[in-house]
Amino acid sequence: MNTKLFWGISLITFIRVHRRYHSGFPLSIRFVVICLIQVLMLPLSLLERLLFYSAFRSIRYEDPIFIIGHWRSGTTVLHDALSKSTEYGYGSFIYNQFPSISILLDKVLRKIIERSSISVKRPQDNFVYNFDTPSEEEFALAKTCGFSFIFAWIYQDRWREIFDSYVKMECSEYESEKWKFQYIMYVRKMTYMNNSKRLILKSPYNMARLKMLLDIFPRSKFIYIERDESEVFLSMRDMIKRFGEYAFDTISSEHLAENIVYGMIETKRAYLRQKVSIAKDSLVEITYEELVNDTIKTLTHIKSAINIDIDLQNMRFCDFLENMAKYKKNIRKLELNSYEQRLFDSYKSNFKVV
């Protein structure tokens, strides 16, 4: 019974999401534990709102730089690299996990985090992270408004319903407007916490939400990264199985494979359709292979293509390059079975003509 993925979610959001998507008996031990954790957090959430809401609610911000690309395409590595440039801010792992108390955590934990050498490896790819590592804002959005594909990983039997609603954004007007509002509030809050620096944000889900992002952040820049599709599929399959310990409802391996391919088709189709709305000097496309094989050249290309400043000389970036040289991916023999191969062939055929 693992409840970590729910830490930091608002109590009302959790109860609403669980009632909507869970098909089993609602009052499980796990449900009660998650609710108790959120009840304990409630006084801190109220305190943060009382002390800081007016400060970040009115702050002026610059439209963010968005990193987009399918899950397991290299968005995390790219985000980590760009975060080393001191001109920009980002949402860190600890703050995206606890969005309602992120400012209080910053006040209390900042010096501890800066002095701490505590780090862990993500089991799916051996990527080393700590409390201050950049992470995707989707966790914060999921835990504040609940309108997020994150929950498809937890309520897997409702995967396509959640995907269509909150990746393709085929949801109600109320949910769409609430999602936009929460995104703006997130950007305001992170801008406040990063001393008014422009933000570099990363969420694979945004690959299919370009028009909505441009509605609220019209001067945004976008960096799209892609990777060999078979590697993406296999890595996704492996990761989701590992996340099974968080799930309330799980599905068969065949159903999982179908959902992964469906997501790959629909997100790429949405990206190809919507990217024409982005100005030419606001979108750059790279591959994961380019990034890891020649990081400096790839970041220099990004810098010139969308006209952003990236300080490639500072010590933080030098440390990043050193760590990249030491980084060793998980070496696992992952292969497509015959059913998955047929599904993957259908994916490839979809993009002969789009």
C-alpha positions, 0 to 999 in steps of 0.5 A: 500500500503505497500512498506517496503519489497522493502526498500534497493533494488537497483533501477535497480534490482527492475525495472528488477524484476518488469518488469519480474514478474508483470502481471498488469499495471507497473506504479502504485503509489506503483511502483513510491514510491518504485523507488523514495525511491531508487533514494534517496538512490543512492548517499549513495550507491555510497558513500559506494562503493567509500569509502569501496569497496576495503576494504571488496573486498579483505578481507579474510574470513572463510567459514560460519556456515549455519543454514538450515531448512524449513520456520517456522521450528525454524531457527530464534530462533536457529540463535538468540541463536547462535548469542549470542556467541561472537566468531561469526558474523552475518548479522543483520536485518537493514543491510540485509534490506539495503545491499548497505549502510550497512557499512555507517549505521554501522558507523552512527547507531552502537552507537544508536543501542547499546543504543536503547531499541526499539524493535518490535514483528513479527506478525506471531510468536511474536518473538521480534527483533530490528535493531541488531537482526540476520536476513537471508541474503536472503533479502540482496541477493534479493536486490542486484542481484534479484535472490531470492525466496523472490519475490515469496511472492510479485509476488505470481502468479509466485510462482513456476517459482521463486521457481524452478529458485532460490530455486531449482536453475534451472536458467541460468548459468549467474544467477547461477554465479551471485548468487554465486558472490553476496553470496561471496561478502555478506560474505566478507562484513559481515566479514569486518563488524564483525571484521573478525569473522566467520559468522553464516548465516541463510536462509531456502532457502539454504536447497535446495542449499547445493551443490552450497554452497559447491562449493563456501564455501567447508569448511562450517558447516551446522545445520539442524533444522526441526519441525512437518510438520503440524505445519510448513504448518499451520504457513506458510499459516498464515504468507504468508496471513499476508504478503499479504499487500506487494504483487503486485499479490496474489493468491487463498487460494487453490493455496497458499496451493498447492504452500506451499506443493510443496515447502515442498516436493521439499526442503526436497527432495533436502536436502535428496539428497544433504546432502550426499555431506557434511562431517559427522563432518560438519552436525548436525540435530536437531528438534525445539522441542529439541531446545525449550525444552532443549536449553542448551543440544541441543546447547551442542550437536551442539557444539560437533557434528560439532566441533565449539565453543559456549560460553554458559556462557556469559551474552548475552546468559544468557539474551537469556535464560531468554527471551526464558523463557518469550517468548509466541507464538501466540496462534491461532487455526489453522486447515487444511481444507479438501482440505489442508488435502488431499494436506498434505497427499500427502506430507507425502506419498512422504516421505515414499519412497524418 
